[in-house]
Amino acid sequence: MHWKHRIISWWLRRRPRALSPARVIALVFACIILLGAGLLTLPAAPRGGVSCGFLPALFTATSATCVTGLVLFDTWSQWSGFGQVVIICLIQTGGLGFMSAATLFIFLTRKRIGLKQRLVMAQALSLNDIEGVVRLQKTVLIGSFAVEALGAAVLTVHFWLEWGFAQALKWGLFHSISAFCNAGFDIFGSITPGASLLEFQSDPVVLLTLGALVVTGGLGFLVWQELAEKRRFRKCSVYTRLVILTTLILILAGWVLTCLLEWNNPRTLGSLSTGDKLLGGLFQSVTLRTAGFAAMDQAELTEAGKAVAMVLMFIGGSSGSTAGGLKTVTFVALVLFIAARARGRGTVCVFKRTIPQGQVLDAMTIAIVMLILAVFGGVFISATSPVSFADALYEAISALGTVGLTAGVTGSLSLPAKILIIVYMYFGRVGILTISLGFLTGDRAEERFRYAQTNLLIG
């Protein structure tokens, strides 16, 4: 056989097949991260005009695209105006999903959206089917830009008198997008480098506005659409009701526990007035829902306070939102399953509806995978970097849940630990459910045979 025919034959046998929507999402996110890292290595990106190197640029691009917020340097101090524009563009693209940006282009050019594009949209929005996905995507785009514009307007007006219009507008736009996308990046370093929101811990306008943006972005796009259509809580689906109730309960629980555990801690809430303590506790509870802004020093939290923070970071926001983590309804499914089994029941029910056993098993699988990764990350980071296990676990959960809060150890991580954090941020944003699509939602073939059953001692 001629060598050309051999090459063609080899290519036909080994050529890549059509990519599934999940793989498309994973690959495009990776390409966006690499593009962002390349832009951040340009001399125009650093404030001093000297490239910081590829790994720091990759770390920052991954954190921005995966809307995490973990950084090796203060964003304002390290990055020029060009670098900050690159970061906020990565945040917007990663927060809404690259398909939102692609769909916006399709809408503007009035091109037809095909079946493949609809499948990718549905996967990116965590939907089970493609019915109504284009309409939902329009709602996502219009609603997102409207909420971000409103938040930016409030912050701009608030900053205007003290900082001038140009600075106020820049801060308003950047932090509104960062908060809504649950990214946690800030450019307040011109006041105090690396202090995040510590300078505004007694400013209710800033904290409540950013907190409202965080919660809105973390509810999920499907919840928005249903609330806009139904307008009554009782008419909403079981999923939407669970998301809203769980979000409220977690915020309230986090608020109460943070205040109780940090009330007399002079390094966090102890030195503030009663009103500021309540405000700080509320914002801490909200920002732990994968936002990443810090209105109190996370390194100075009590050990119990860190434990509560890690639990809330692990749970995260809701599916199909800008937030990461295990997801609220996944957490509820696990709690309901444990409660049902404790009462000797074989089915999991909520709001007079039964949750399919397959979905409960999927929830357990995701939770176990995340828990194993979090513990492994904590052990690996503490073994390779000069940090305690508690702080290392805090860092690992923060990256895996795309939260962005840190106990002040990010800059001191070793090279292997930084690479692990990059992998965790990517893994957390693209989604364990998306990456594990093959064993969670793939075609499950019928078993051709079964082994005889055996009994084990459980418990």
Secondary structure, DSSP 4 states (H G I P E B T S, - for coil): --HHHHHHHHHHHHS--PPPHHHHHHHHHHHHHHHHHHHHTSTTSBTTSS---HHHHHHHHHHHHTT----SS-HHHHB-HHHHHHHHHHHHHHHH-HHHHHHHHHHHHT----HHHHHHHHHHTT-SS-TTHHHHHHHHHHHHHHHHHHHHHHHHHHHHHHH-HHHHHHHHHHHHHHHHTT-----GGGTSTT-TTGGGTT-HHHHHHHHHHHHHHHH-HHHHHHHHHH-SGGGS-HHHHHHHHHHHHHHHHHHHHHHHHHTT-TTTTTTS-HHHHHHHHHHHHHHTTTT---SS-GGGS-HHHHHHHHHHHHH-S-TTSS--SS-HHHHHHHHHHHHHHHTT-SSEEETTEEEPHHHHHHHHHHHHHHHHHHHHHHHHHHHHSSS-HHHHHHHHHHHHTT----SS-GGG--HHHHHHHHHHHHHHHH-HHHHTHHHHTS--PPPS--PPP------
